[in-house]
Amino acid sequence: ATACEVCGVGGYCEEGSVVATRCAAGSYSNTTGNMAQSDCDACPAGSACSMGATVPTPCPGGNVAPDPGMDECIACVAGTFQGIKGSTACETCTAGGYCPQGASAVTLCPAGRYSGAAGLSALSGCASCDAGTYCSIGSTAETACSTGTYNAQVGQGSCTKCSAGTYQPTGGATDCLHCGTAGGYCGEGASAVTLCPAGRYSSVAGLSSLAGCSSCPVGTYCRTGSTSAALCSTGTYADQQGQGACSACDAGRFQTGTGSSECVECRAGGYCPEGASAVTLCAKGTYSSSVGLSAASGCASCPLGSQCAIGSTAPTLCGTGTF
């Protein structure tokens, strides 16, 4: 040869070298013409450099290089993780999951399990949720089942709605209660008995829907939560089914019986105010030949030469020798 070649990248050439000497493991060089190992740069922390490296290689996820000059990255120990390339330290595994050796991310506890502790290394560290609770993926604690739901078994990822005809008013339950109150019903997921509305009733327990509440018949009424239909009292009526209250007889009408669907027109000789349960007779000295009167003012005064007993429908002429 008539001339020496320039020493290439990744190594160095001492005086008289026939071949280049590679940079030692843990160092690298991306320049030419190096003359000694001291011309190779130490591999930076967070990277590894094999023998003859021309550039540092960042540590992959799950591995780190805490110090400069390392020739290989170290896997994160169990209970830690590292998701960022080129890192110098692993992070403690967060609560709600676990990290096996070399983890690049936290593996979340599956549904039905939880962990409130950090630094877990295996699935076995995730505890099963108790009955009456549930745990979604990555839970750090058990969550009590809400009202209207339950869990009879351990290790559940969600709670089950109470079936129709049952209910549960308390959270954290392991079963549901029978809808055992007459006068109401329990739909799916009920947290309380829903009372039959006004105008309906039920004498049967365990109903699952409003359809089980019967309409009150004509002549009766049903308040909210009724277990039977109640008869309309005297002076009131219900001319349609499904009523929450009876109506008072209109002025000029009355009703002496219970459970009536209509009122009767007030008779002659008396009057009937609103809600009357009987005819109020015109007072002595007055009379009325008309029906449907609503007040005493409708009773006329007896004319001179006549007499009117209580409840008179017409004046009676005074007898001879009287006035």
SERO-4910 file (N, C-alpha, C, O; in steps of 0.05 Angstrom, whole numbers):
BEGIN
 pado doro    nc1    nc2    nc3   cac1   cac2   cac3    cc1    cc2    cc3    oc1    oc2    oc3
  Ala    A     17    -24      0      0      0      0     17     25      0     39     25     11
  Thr    A      7     45    -12     22     70    -14     12     90      6     25    111     10
  Ala    A    -12     84     20    -23    103     39    -40     88     60    -50     67     54
  Cys    A    -42     99     84    -58     87    106    -87     98    103    -92    121     95
  Glu    A   -106     81    110   -134     89    110   -142    102    136   -131     97    157
  Val    A   -163    119    135   -173    132    159   -189    111    175   -204     96    164
  Cys    A   -184    111    201   -198     92    219   -228     98    219   -236    121    222
  Gly    A   -245     77    215   -274     81    213   -288     85    239   -275     84    260
  Val    A   -314     90    238   -331     94    262   -333     68    277   -331     47    266
  Gly    A   -339     71    303   -343     47    320   -317     35    331   -318     14    343
  Gly    A   -295     48    326   -270     37    336   -247     58    336   -252     82    334
  Tyr    A   -222     48    339   -199     66    339   -175     51    328   -176     26    327
  Cys    A   -155     66    319   -131     54    306   -106     66    319   -100     89    315
  Glu    A    -92     49    334    -67     58    345    -45     59    323    -49     48    302
  Glu    A    -23     72    329     -2     75    309      8     48    300     14     31    317
  Gly    A      9     43    275     18     18    264     -3     -3    261      4    -26    255
  Ser    A    -29      4    266    -50    -16    266    -55    -27    238    -54    -12    218
  Val    A    -60    -53    237    -67    -65    212    -97    -65    208   -107    -61    186
  Val    A   -112    -69    231   -141    -67    230   -150    -49    253   -135    -45    273
  Ala    A   -174    -39    251   -185    -22    272   -193    -39    296   -201    -62    293
  Thr    A   -189    -28    320   -198    -41    345   -225    -30    352   -229     -5    353
  Arg    A   -245    -47    357   -272    -38    363   -273    -24    390   -259    -32    409
  Cys    A   -291     -4    392   -295      9    418   -306    -13    437   -321    -31    430
  Ala    A   -297    -11    462   -304    -32    482   -334    -30    488   -347    -10    484
  Ala    A   -345    -53    497   -373    -54    505   -378    -33    526   -362    -29    544
  Gly    A   -400    -18    523   -406      3    542   -397     30    531   -400     51    544
  Ser    A   -385     30    507   -377     55    495   -384     55    465   -391     34    454
  Tyr    A   -382     78    452   -388     79    423   -373    102    411   -361    119    425
  Ser    A   -373    103    384   -361    126    370   -374    128    343   -376    109    328
  Asn    A   -382    153    337   -394    158    310   -376    176    294   -384    189    274
  Thr    A   -351    177    303   -331    194    288   -309    176    277   -305    154    287
  Thr    A   -294    185    257   -272    171    245   -245    182    255   -244    204    266
  Gly    A   -225    166    251   -198    176    258   -191    174    287   -172    186    296
  Asn    A   -206    158    302   -199    155    331   -173    140    333   -167    122    317
  Met    A   -157    147    354   -131    135    357   -129    118    382   -109    103    386
  Ala    A   -149    120    401   -147    104    426   -175    100    437   -195    113    429
  Gln    A   -177     81    456   -203     75    469   -214    101    482   -238    104    483
  Ser    A   -197    118    491   -206    143    504   -221    161    484   -235    179    493
  Asp    A   -217    156    459   -232    172    439   -261    162    436   -278    176    424
  Cys    A   -267    137    446   -295    127    446   -310    139    469   -299    142    491
  Asp    A   -335    146    465   -352    159    486   -366    138    502   -374    117    492
  Ala    A   -369    144    528   -384    126    545   -413    126    537   -424    147    531
  Cys    A   -426    102    537   -454    100    531   -470    115    552   -465    111    576
  Pro    A   -489    133    544   -504    148    564   -523    131    580   -532    110    570
  Ala    A   -530    139    604   -550    125    620   -576    124    604   -583    143    590
  Gly    A   -590    102    606   -615     98    591   -611     84    565   -630     78    551
  Ser    A   -586     78    558   -579     65    533   -558     43    538   -546     43    559
  Ala    A   -555     25    519   -534      4    520   -518      6    494   -527     13    473
  Cys    A   -492     -2    497   -474     -1    474   -458    -27    474   -442    -33    492
  Ser    A   -462    -43    453   -446    -68    450   -419    -60    439   -415    -37    431
  Met    A   -401    -79    438   -374    -74    427   -376    -64    399   -390    -76    382
  Gly    A   -362    -43    393   -361    -32    366   -385    -15    359   -390    -10    335
  Ala    A   -401     -6    379   -425      9    373   -418     36    361   -399     49    369
  Thr    A   -434     45    342   -430     71    330   -450     92    341   -445    116    340
  Val    A   -472     82    353   -492     99    366   -502     84    390   -503     59    390
  Pro    A   -511     98    411   -523     84    434   -551     73    426   -564     85    409
  Thr    A   -558     51    438   -585     39    433   -602     43    458   -597     32    479
  Pro    A   -624     60    455   -641     65    479   -653     39    489   -660     21    474
  Cys    A   -655     37    516   -667     13    528   -697     12    520   -711     32    520
  Pro    A   -706    -12    512   -735    -15    506   -752    -14    531   -742    -15    553
  Gly    A   -779    -12    527   -797    -12    550   -793    -37    567   -788    -59    556
  Gly    A   -795    -33    593   -791    -56    611   -762    -60    619   -755    -78    634
  Asn    A   -744    -43    608   -716    -46    613   -704    -18    619   -715      2    609
  Val    A   -682    -17    634   -670      9    640   -639      6    641   -629    -16    644
  Ala    A   -626     29    640   -597     30    644   -592     53    663   -591     76    655
  Pro    A   -589     47    689   -587     68    709   -560     84    708   -559    107    718
  Asp    A   -539     72    696   -513     85    697   -502     88    669   -510     74    651
  Pro    A   -484    107    665   -470    109    639   -451     85    636   -443     72    655
  Gly    A   -444     80    611   -424     59    605   -434     31    607   -418     12    611
  Met    A   -460     27    604   -471     -1    606   -473    -13    578   -480     -1    559
  Asp    A   -466    -40    578   -466    -53    552   -492    -68    547   -497    -77    524
  Glu    A   -510    -70    567   -537    -81    563   -556    -69    584   -548    -61    605
  Cys    A   -581    -69    576   -602    -58    594   -611    -79    614   -608   -103    609
  Ile    A   -622    -70    636   -631    -88    658   -661    -89    658   -674    -68    657
  Ala    A   -673   -113    659   -702   -116    660   -712   -105    687   -700   -109    707
  Cys    A   -735    -91    686   -748    -82    710   -755   -106    728   -765   -126    718
  Val    A   -749   -104    753   -755   -126    771   -786   -128    775   -800   -109    771
  Ala    A   -795   -152    782   -823   -156    787   -834   -136    808   -821   -131    828
  Gly    A   -857   -125    802   -868   -104    819   -862    -76    810   -871    -57    822
  Thr    A   -847    -74    788   -841    -48    776   -846    -49    746   -849    -71    735
  Phe    A   -846    -26    733   -849    -25    704   -837      0    693   -830     19    707
  Gln    A   -834      0    666   -824     25    653   -834     24    624   -827      6    609
  Gly    A   -851     43    617   -862     44    590   -848     62    571   -855     63    547
  Ile    A   -829     77    580   -815     97    563   -788     87    555   -772     78    572
  Lys    A   -782     87    529   -756     79    519   -734     98    530   -739    122    534
  Gly    A   -711     87    534   -688    103    542   -689    113    570   -678    134    577
  Ser    A   -702     98    588   -705    106    616   -682     96    633   -669     76    627
  Thr    A   -679    110    655   -657    102    674   -667     89    699   -651     78    714
  Ala    A   -693     88    704   -704     75    728   -732     65    722   -746     75    705
  Cys    A   -739     44    737   -766     32    735   -784     46    756   -775     56    776
  Glu    A   -810     45    751   -830     57    769   -844     35    784   -848     13    774
  Thr    A   -853     42    808   -868     22    824   -895     17    811   -909     35    803
  Cys    A   -903     -8    810   -928    -16    798   -951     -3    815   -951     -4    839
  Thr    A   -970      9    801   -991     24    815  -1012      5    825  -1015    -17    816
  Ala    A  -1028     15    846  -1050     -1    857  -1070     -6    835  -1074     10    816
  Gly    A  -1084    -29    837  -1104    -37    817  -1092    -54    795  -1106    -61    776
  Gly    A  -1067    -61    798  -1054    -78    777  -1029    -92    788  -1023    -90    812
  Tyr    A  -1015   -106    770   -991   -120    778   -971   -118    755   -978   -113    732
  Cys    A   -945   -123    761   -924   -121    741   -904   -144    744   -889   -145    764
  Pro    A   -904   -163    725   -884   -184    726   -856   -173    718   -855   -150    710
  Gln    A   -835   -188    720   -809   -179    712   -809   -170    683   -820   -182    665
  Gly    A   -796   -147    678   -793   -136    651   -819   -123    640   -822   -120    616
  Ala    A   -836   -115    658   -862   -103    649   -858    -75    637   -843    -59    649
  Ser    A   -870    -71    615   -870    -44    603   -895    -28    609   -897     -5    602
  Ala    A   -914    -41    622   -939    -28    630   -952    -44    653   -945    -68    657
  Val    A   -969    -31    668   -983    -44    690  -1005    -62    678  -1021    -53    661
  Thr    A  -1006    -87    686  -1027   -105    678  -1050   -102    699  -1046   -108    722
  Leu    A  -1073    -92    690  -1095    -86    709  -1107   -111    720  -1109   -132    707
  Cys    A  -1115   -109    746  -1130   -132    758  -1155   -136    741  -1168   -116    734
  Pro    A  -1162   -161    735  -1186   -165    718  -1212   -159    734  -1211   -156    758
  Ala    A  -1233   -158    719  -1260   -153    732  -1264   -175    752  -1259   -199    747
  Gly    A  -1275   -167    775  -1280   -186    797  -1257   -188    817  -1259   -201    837
  Arg    A  -1235   -173    812  -1213   -172    830  -1204   -143    834  -1211   -125    819
  Tyr    A  -1188   -138    855  -1179   -111    861  -1153   -112    877  -1146   -133    888
  Ser    A  -1140    -90    879  -1116    -87    896  -1113    -58    904  -1112    -41    887
  Gly    A  -1111    -54    930  -1106    -27    940  -1077    -22    945  -1069      0    953
  Ala    A  -1060    -43    941  -1031    -41    946  -1016    -36    920  -1023    -46    899
  Ala    A   -994    -21    922   -976    -17    900   -954    -38    900   -949    -50    921
  Gly    A   -940    -42    878   -917    -59    877   -923    -89    874   -906   -105    880
  Leu    A   -947    -96    865   -954   -125    862   -939   -136    838   -933   -122    818
  Ser    A   -932   -162    840   -916   -174    819   -931   -195    803   -921   -205    783
  Ala    A   -955   -203    813   -970   -225    799   -999   -222    804  -1008   -208    822
  Leu    A  -1015   -236    787  -1044   -235    789  -1053   -245    816  -1074   -236    826
  Ser    A  -1038   -262    829  -1046   -273    855  -1048   -251    876  -1061   -256    897
  Gly    A  -1036   -228    871  -1038   -206    890  -1064   -191    889  -1070   -175    906
  Cys    A  -1080   -196    867  -1106   -183    864  -1127   -200    879  -1131   -223    872
  Ala    A  -1140   -188    898  -1159   -203    915  -1187   -204    901  -1194   -186    886
  Ser    A  -1202   -225    907  -1229   -228    896  -1248   -210    912  -1246   -207    936
  Cys    A  -1267   -198    897  -1287   -181    910  -1306   -198    926  -1313   -220    918
  Asp    A  -1315   -188    949  -1333   -203    966  -1361   -203    954  -1368   -187    936
  Ala    A  -1378   -221    963  -1406   -221    955  -1419   -195    965  -1412   -185    986
  Gly    A  -1437   -184    949  -1449   -159    955  -1434   -135    944  -1442   -112    948
  Thr    A  -1411   -141    931  -1395   -119    918  -1388   -128    890  -1393   -150    881
  Tyr    A  -1375   -109    875  -1365   -115    849  -1339    -99    844  -1334    -80    858
  Cys    A  -1324   -109    825  -1298    -95    818  -1296    -95    788  -1295   -116    775
  Ser    A  -1295    -71    777  -1289    -68    748  -1259    -72    744  -1244    -73    763
  Ile    A  -1251    -73    719  -1222    -77    712  -1206    -55    725  -1212    -31    722
  Gly    A  -1184    -62    738  -1166    -43    749  -1175    -30    775  -1166     -9    783
  Ser    A  -1194    -43    789  -1204    -32    814  -1183    -32    836  -1167    -51    838
  Thr    A  -1184    -11    852  -1166     -9    875  -1181    -16    901  -1169    -18    922
  Ala    A  -1207    -19    899  -1224    -26    922  -1250    -38    913  -1258    -34    889
  Glu    A  -1263    -52    930  -1290    -63    924  -1310    -40    924  -1308    -20    938
  Thr    A  -1330    -43    907  -1352    -24    906  -1378    -38    913  -1385    -59    901
  Ala    A  -1392    -28    933  -1416    -41    942  -1438    -40    920  -1440    -20    907
  Cys    A  -1452    -61    917  -1475    -62    898  -1494    -39    906  -1500    -35    930
  Ser    A  -1505    -25    887  -1524     -4    892  -1551    -16    899  -1556    -39    895
  Thr    A  -1569      1    910  -1596     -8    916  -1609    -18    891  -1605     -7    869
  Gly    A  -1626    -38    893  -1639    -50    870  -1622    -71    856  -1631    -82    836
  Thr    A  -1598    -76    866  -1580    -96    854  -1568   -113    877  -1570   -107    900
  Tyr    A  -1555   -135    869  -1543   -153    889  -1521   -170    876  -1519   -171    851
  Asn    A  -1505   -183    892  -1486   -203    883  -1485   -225    904  -1478   -221    927
  Ala    A  -1492   -249    895  -1492   -272    914  -1465   -286    915  -1460   -301    934
  Gln    A  -1447   -280    896  -1422   -294    894  -1399   -275    896  -1402   -251    892
  Val    A  -1375   -286    903  -1351   -270    904  -1339   -267    876  -1347   -283    858
  Gly    A  -1322   -247    872  -1307   -245    847  -1324   -237    823  -1319   -246    801
  Gln    A  -1342   -219    827  -1360   -209    805  -1351   -182    795  -1343   -165    810
  Gly    A  -1354   -179    768  -1346   -153    756  -1369   -133    754  -1365   -110    747
  Ser    A  -1393   -142    761  -1417   -124    761  -1438   -137    779  -1436   -160    785
  Cys    A  -1457   -120    786  -1479   -130    803  -1503   -137    786  -1506   -127    763
  Thr    A  -1521   -154    796  -1545   -163    781  -1569   -147    791  -1573   -144    815
  Lys    A  -1586   -139    772  -1610   -125    780  -1630   -144    793  -1631   -168    786
  Cys    A  -1644   -134    813  -1665   -150    826  -1686   -157    804  -1693   -140    788
  Ser    A  -1695   -182    804  -1715   -190    784  -1742   -177    791  -1747   -169    814
  Ala    A  -1759   -175    771  -1786   -164    775  -1800   -180    796  -1799   -205    797
  Gly    A  -1814   -166    814  -1827   -179    837  -1811   -180    862  -1819   -190    882
  Thr    A  -1786   -169    860  -1768   -167    883  -1756   -139    884  -1759   -124    865
  Tyr    A  -1744   -132    907  -1731   -106    910  -1709   -107    930  -1707   -126    946
  Gln    A  -1692    -87    931  -1671    -85    951  -1665    -56    958  -1654    -41    942
  Pro    A  -1673    -48    982  -1669    -19    990  -1642    -13   1001  -1635     11   1005
  Thr    A  -1625    -33   1005  -1599    -29   1018  -1576    -35    998  -1578    -55    983
  Gly    A  -1555    -20    999  -1532    -25    983  -1515    -48    995  -1517    -54   1019
  Gly    A  -1499    -61    978  -1481    -83    987  -1496   -108    994  -1487   -124   1011
  Ala    A  -1519   -113    980  -1535   -136    987  -1526   -161    971  -1514   -160    950
  Thr    A  -1532   -184    983  -1526   -210    970  -1551   -224    959  -1549   -245    946
  Asp    A  -1574   -212    963  -1599   -222    952  -1619   -200    951  -1614   -178    960
  Cys    A  -1643   -206    940  -1665   -186    939  -1688   -196    956  -1691   -219    961
  Leu    A  -1705   -177    963  -1728   -183    980  -1753   -187    963  -1757   -174    943
  His    A  -1771   -204    972  -1796   -208    959  -1813   -183    962  -1814   -171    983
  Cys    A  -1826   -175    940  -1843   -152    940  -1868   -160    956  -1889   -165    944
  Gly    A  -1865   -161    982  -1885   -173    999  -1907   -155   1009  -1922   -163   1027
  Thr    A  -1908   -130    999  -1929   -111   1009  -1951   -109    988  -1947   -101    966
  Ala    A  -1976   -117    997  -1999   -113    980  -2003    -83    976  -1996    -67    993
  Gly    A  -2014    -75    953  -2019    -47    947  -1996    -34    932  -1994    -10    929
  Gly    A  -1978    -51    922  -1955    -41    906  -1943    -62    888  -1953    -85    887
  Tyr    A  -1922    -55    874  -1908    -73    856  -1879    -66    855  -1870    -45    863
  Cys    A  -1863    -85    844  -1834    -81    842  -1825    -89    814  -1826   -113    807
  Gly    A  -1817    -70    798  -1806    -76    771  -1777    -85    774  -1765    -85    795
  Glu    A  -1765    -93    751  -1737   -102    751  -1719    -80    762  -1721    -56    754
  Gly    A  -1701    -87    780  -1682    -68    791  -1694    -49    811  -1683    -27    816
  Ala    A  -1716    -56    823  -1729    -39    842  -1714    -36    868  -1704    -56    879
  Ser    A  -1712    -12    878  -1699     -7    904  -1720     -3    926  -1714      0    950
  Ala    A  -1745     -2    918  -1767      2    937  -1793     -7    924  -1795     -9    900
  Val    A  -1813    -13    940  -1840    -20    930  -1852      5    918  -1854     26    931
  Thr    A  -1862      4    893  -1876     26    881  -1906     22    887  -1918      2    878
  Leu    A  -1918     41    901  -1946     38    908  -1965     40    884  -1959     55    866
  Cys    A  -1986     25    885  -2007     28    864  -2016     57    865  -2021     68    887
  Pro    A  -2020     70    842  -2028     98    842  -2057    102    850  -2072     82    851
  Ala    A  -2064    126    856  -2092    132    863  -2110    122    840  -2104    126    817
  Gly    A  -2132    110    848  -2151     99    828  -2146     70    822  -2161     57    807
  Arg    A  -2125     58    834  -2119     30    831  -2113     17    858  -2108     31    877
  Tyr    A  -2115     -9    859  -2109    -24    884  -2099    -51    878  -2102    -61    855
  Ser    A  -2088    -64    898  -2080    -92    896  -2080   -105    923  -2068    -94    943
  Ser    A  -2092   -128    925  -2093   -143    950  -2072   -165    950  -2070   -181    969
  Val    A  -2057   -167    928  -2038   -189    925  -2009   -178    927  -2004   -156    917
  Ala    A  -1992   -192    941  -1963   -184    943  -1947   -197    920  -1957   -215    907
  Gly    A  -1923   -186    916  -1905   -198    896  -1911   -189    867  -1902   -203    849
  Leu    A  -1925   -168    863  -1931   -159    836  -1906   -148    823  -1888   -137    836
  Ser    A  -1904   -151    796  -1880   -143    782  -1884   -118    764  -1865   -107    754
  Ser    A  -1909   -108    762  -1914    -85    745  -1940    -71    752  -1957    -83    767
  Leu    A  -1944    -47    742  -1968    -32    747  -1993    -47    737  -2015    -43    748
  Ala    A  -1989    -64    717  -2012    -78    705  -2025    -96    726  -2049   -103    723
  Gly    A  -2011   -103    747  -2023   -119    768  -2041   -104    787  -2056   -116    802
  Cys    A  -2040    -77    786  -2058    -61    803  -2085    -57    788  -2085    -48    765
  Ser    A  -2107    -65    800  -2133    -64    788  -2145    -36    790  -2140    -22    810
  Ser    A  -2162    -29    771  -2176     -4    772  -2199     -6    792  -2213    -27    793
  Cys    A  -2204     14    808  -2226     14    827  -2252     15    811  -2255     31    792
  Pro    A  -2272     -1    818  -2298     -1    804  -2314     25    809  -2308     40    827
  Val    A  -2335     28    793  -2353     51    796  -2365     50    824  -2372     28    834
  Gly    A  -2368     73    837  -2380     74    863  -2360     71    886  -2366     70    909
  Thr    A  -2334     68    878  -2313     66    898  -2290     84    891  -2290     97    870
  Tyr    A  -2270     86    910  -2246    101    905  -2222     87    917  -2226     70    935
  Cys    A  -2198     94    908  -2174     82    918  -2152    103    921  -2145    116    902
  Arg    A  -2143    106    945  -2120    124    949  -2094    110    941  -2095     86    937
  Thr    A  -2072    124    940  -2047    113    933  -2040     90    952  -2041     93    976
  Gly    A  -2032     67    941  -2024     44    957  -2047     29    969  -2043     14    988
  Ser    A  -2070     32    958  -2094     17    969  -2092    -13    964  -2082    -22    943
  Thr    A  -2101    -28    984  -2102    -57    981  -2131    -66    974  -2135    -90    969
  Ser    A  -2150    -48    975  -2177    -55    967  -2192    -29    960  -2183     -7    967
  Ala    A  -2214    -31    945  -2229     -8    937  -2248      0    961  -2259    -18    974
  Ala    A  -2250     26    966  -2267     36    988  -2293     47    976  -2292     61    956
  Leu    A  -2316     41    989  -2342     51    979  -2343     82    983  -2334     92   1003
  Cys    A  -2355     95    964  -2361    123    967  -2380    127    990  -2399    111    993
  Ser    A  -2376    147   1006  -2393    152   1030  -2419    165   1021  -2421    174    998
  Thr    A  -2438    168   1039  -2463    182   1033  -2457    211   1025  -2438    223   1036
  Gly    A  -2472    221   1007  -2468    248    997  -2446    250    976  -2440    272    967
  Thr    A  -2435    227    968  -2414    227    947  -2420    205    927  -2437    188    932
  Tyr    A  -2405    205    905  -2409    185    884  -2384    183    867  -2367    201    868
  Ala    A  -2382    162    851  -2361    159    831  -2374    145    807  -2381    122    808
  Asp    A  -2377    161    785  -2391    150    762  -2373    137    742  -2382    128    721
  Gln    A  -2347    137    748  -2327    123    730  -2309    106    747  -2305    111    771
  Gln    A  -2297     86    735  -2278     69    749  -2250     83    750  -2245    102    735
  Gly    A  -2234     74    768  -2207     85    770  -2205    112    783  -2188    128    775
  Gln    A  -2222    118    802  -2222    144    815  -2206    143    842  -2207    124    857
  Gly    A  -2191    164    846  -2175    167    871  -2191    179    893  -2182    178    916
  Ala    A  -2214    191    887  -2231    202    908  -2260    204    896  -2263    205    872
  Cys    A  -2279    204    914  -2307    207    905  -2314    236    903  -2302    253    916
  Ser    A  -2334    243    886  -2343    270    883  -2367    276    900  -2384    259    904
  Ala    A  -2368    300    911  -2391    308    927  -2415    312    909  -2412    322    887
  Cys    A  -2438    304    919  -2463    309    903  -2465    339    898  -2460    355    915
  Asp    A  -2473    346    873  -2477    374    867  -2500    385    883  -2518    371    892
  Ala    A  -2499    411    888  -2521    425    901  -2547    419    886  -2548    421    861
  Gly    A  -2568    413    901  -2594    406    888  -2597    376    884  -2617    367    874
  Arg    A  -2577    360    893  -2578    331    891  -2568    319    918  -2556    333    934
  Phe    A  -2574    294    923  -2566    281    948  -2562    251    943  -2571    240    923
  Gln    A  -2549    238    962  -2546    209    962  -2545    198    990  -2526    205   1005
  Thr    A  -2564    181    997  -2565    170   1024  -2549    144   1027  -2542    137   1049
  Gly    A  -2543    131   1004  -2530    105   1006  -2499    108   1001  -2490    129    994
  Thr    A  -2485     86   1007  -2456     85   1002  -2451     69    976  -2468     54    967
  Gly    A  -2427     74    964  -2420     59    940  -2437     67    916  -2442     50    899
  Ser    A  -2445     92    914  -2463    100    893  -2448    111    869  -2426    121    871
  Ser    A  -2461    108    846  -2449    118    821  -2462    143    811  -2454    155    792
  Glu    A  -2483    152    826  -2497    177    819  -2512    188    843  -2515    174    863
  Cys    A  -2521    213    841  -2537    225    862  -2566    229    852  -2571    229    828
  Val    A  -2583    233    871  -2612    235    865  -2621    264    867  -2611    279    884
  Glu    A  -2639    272    849  -2649    300    850  -2664    305    876  -2680    289    885
  Cys    A  -2659    328    887  -2672    336    913  -2702    338    909  -2712    349    889
  Arg    A  -2717    327    928  -2747    326    926  -2760    352    933  -2748    369    946
  Ala    A  -2785    355    924  -2801    379    931  -2805    378    962  -2807    357    974
  Gly    A  -2807    403    974  -2811    405   1002  -2785    407   1018  -2785    408   1042
  Gly    A  -2763    408   1003  -2737    411   1017  -2715    421    998  -2721    428    975
  Tyr    A  -2691    421   1007  -2668    430    991  -2644    413    998  -2642    400   1019
  Cys    A  -2624    414    980  -2600    397    984  -2575    414    977  -2570    420    953
  Pro    A  -2559    422    997  -2534    435    991  -2514    415    979  -2519    391    978
  Glu    A  -2491    425    970  -2471    407    959  -2462    386    979  -2458    392   1003
  Gly    A  -2460    361    970  -2451    339    987  -2473    329   1006  -2467    316   1026
  Ala    A  -2498    335   1000  -2520    327   1018  -2523    297   1018  -2523    284    997
  Ser    A  -2527    285   1042  -2532    257   1045  -2562    252   1050  -2571    229   1053
  Ala    A  -2578    274   1052  -2607    272   1056  -2619    299   1049  -2606    319   1047
  Val    A  -2646    298   1044  -2660    323   1038  -2664    338   1064  -2673    327   1084
  Thr    A  -2657    364   1064  -2663    381   1087  -2690    394   1082  -2694    409   1063
  Leu    A  -2710    388   1100  -2737    397   1095  -2740    427   1099  -2726    439   1115
  Cys    A  -2758    439   1083  -2764    467   1086  -2775    472   1114  -2790    455   1125
  Ala    A  -2767    493   1126  -2775    499   1154  -2805    504   1156  -2818    510   1136
  Lys    A  -2815    502   1180  -2844    508   1185  -2849    537   1177  -2833    555   1183
  Gly    A  -2871    541   1163  -2878    567   1153  -2868    573   1125  -2871    595   1114
  Thr    A  -2854    553   1113  -2845    556   1086  -2852    530   1071  -2859    510   1083
  Tyr    A  -2850    531   1044  -2856    507   1028  -2841    509   1002  -2830    530    995
  Ser    A  -2840    487    988  -2829    487    961  -2843    465    945  -2843    442    953
  Ser    A  -2853    472    921  -2865    452    903  -2845    444    881  -2851    427    865
  Ser    A  -2821    456    882  -2801    451    861  -2781    430    871  -2776    427    895
  Val    A  -2770    415    852  -2749    396    858  -2722    409    852  -2720    428    837
  Gly    A  -2701    397    864  -2674    406    857  -2665    432    871  -2646    444    862
  Leu    A  -2679    440    893  -2670    464    907  -2643    459    921  -2637    437    929
  Ser    A  -2627    480    922  -2600    477    934  -2596    492    960  -2576    488    973
  Ala    A  -2616    509    968  -2612    524    993  -2639    531   1004  -2660    529    990
  Ala    A  -2640    539   1030  -2665    546   1044  -2678    569   1031  -2703    572   1033
  Ser    A  -2663    586   1017  -2674    610   1004  -2694    602    982  -2710    618    973
  Gly    A  -2692    577    974  -2711    568    953  -2738    560    963  -2757    557    948
  Cys    A  -2741    558    990  -2767    552   1002  -2782    579   1005  -2772    598   1017
  Ala    A  -2807    579    995  -2823    604    995  -2838    606   1022  -2845    586   1034
  Ser    A  -2844    631   1030  -2859    636   1054  -2889    629   1049  -2900    634   1028
  Cys    A  -2901    618   1069  -2929    610   1067  -2946    635   1065  -2941    654   1080
  Pro    A  -2965    637   1046  -2981    662   1043  -3001    665   1066  -3007    646   1081
  Leu    A  -3012    689   1069  -3031    695   1090  -3056    677   1086  -3064    672   1063
  Gly    A  -3067    668   1108  -3091    650   1106  -3084    622   1101  -3102    605   1097
  Ser    A  -3058    616   1102  -3049    588   1097  -3030    580   1119  -3019    596   1134
  Gln    A  -3026    554   1120  -3005    543   1139  -2987    524   1124  -2995    511   1105
  Cys    A  -2962    522   1134  -2942    504   1121  -2927    490   1143  -2912    502   1158
  Ala    A  -2931    464   1145  -2916    448   1164  -2887    443   1153  -2882    449   1130
  Ile    A  -2870    432   1169  -2843    426   1160  -2844    407   1136  -2858    387   1136
  Gly    A  -2829    414   1115  -2827    398   1091  -2851    400   1073  -2856    382   1056
  Ser    A  -2867    422   1075  -2891    425   1059  -2883    429   1029  -2863    442   1023
  Thr    A  -2899    417   1012  -2895    421    983  -2915    441    972  -2913    450    949
  Ala    A  -2935    449    989  -2955    469    981  -2968    480   1006  -2970    466   1026
  Pro    A  -2978    505   1005  -2992    517   1029  -3018    502   1033  -3031    492   1015
  Thr    A  -3026    501   1059  -3053    489   1066  -3070    512   1077  -3061    525   1096
  Leu    A  -3094    516   1066  -3112    537   1075  -3120    533   1104  -3125    511   1113
  Cys    A  -3121    555   1118  -3129    554   1146  -3159    546   1148  -3175    554   1131
  Gly    A  -3167    530   1167  -3194    521   1170  -3212    544   1180  -3202    566   1187
  Thr    A  -3238    540   1179  -3257    560   1188  -3252    566   1217  -3248    548   1233
  Gly    A  -3253    591   1223  -3249    600   1250  -3219    603   1258  -3213    608   1281
  Thr    A  -3200    598   1238  -3171    601   1243  -3159    620   1223  -3171    625   1202
  Phe    A  -3136    629   1230  -3122    647   1210  -3093    644   1215  -3077    657   1201
***
